[in-house]
Amino acid sequence: MARIYLQVLVRLLRFMSYRMTTVTDALAAVDGRYACLTFDVADEHLLTEVLPALDLLRTPGTLFVPTAPAEHQMAWGALRALAMKGWEIGSLGHEVANLTECSYIDQRRSVMQSKELLTNHLGTQPKLFAYPFGAYDATTVSCVRAAGFIGAVTLKPGRNDDDSGDQAPFHLRRLPLHGSLLRDLSGVIKTAYSSSLRSGVPAVVRSHESVPSAGVGM
């Protein structure tokens, strides 16, 4: 089901003149329309269902992972192989915790530790951060920026426009997908054509249920 779901979604976005890329590449773009698939769950389903579907479409994704050991978490070797395919690997913090309930020291530790582990294991520094559970505050944004990330995704629905200065990349929205093909395609179409999209600024779509926590930048 996930394979068909993603193939239909990607083809629709391309039909609407979106270019499929990673979030970092979309943020760096100066013009055009860009869509970025993001995923917040790195498990066997991603490898067996999602990756084959996107490989056929030659579409990379941006995967956010926590770095603390966890059951069913994708191994470092698998993450390195994914990065070699052109995927972007971002941080979901060290533990998957509501950072707004943590002290400044604990927030900073989680952000920095995740970046260090990703850098050490993958050989490149992660550029993107995903706020666990979508929870963040001014302290969280400060910690993420201080760690050297260039942007962060939220769970707020909708598109992103470039009218918020240098803060905008740290409040990237993600249009939710719910696993219902017709409902989700309708949501993507409405979001894409709700107003003219400014050049080079991605919006992000997140999905869950039949497709593991995923996103599309538009």
Buried (B, 14 or more C-beta within 10 A) or exposed (E): EBBEBBBEBBEBBBEBEBBBBBBBBBBEBEEEBBBBBBBBBBBEBBBEBBBEBBEEBEBBBBBBBBBBEEEEBBEBEBBBBBBEEEBBBBBBBBBBBBBBEBEEEBBBBBBBBBBBBBBEBBEEEBBBBBBBBBBBEEBBBBBBBEBEBBBBBBBBBBBBBEEEEEEBBBBBBBBBBBBEBEEBBEBBEEBBEEEEBEEBBBBBBBBBEBBBBBBBBB
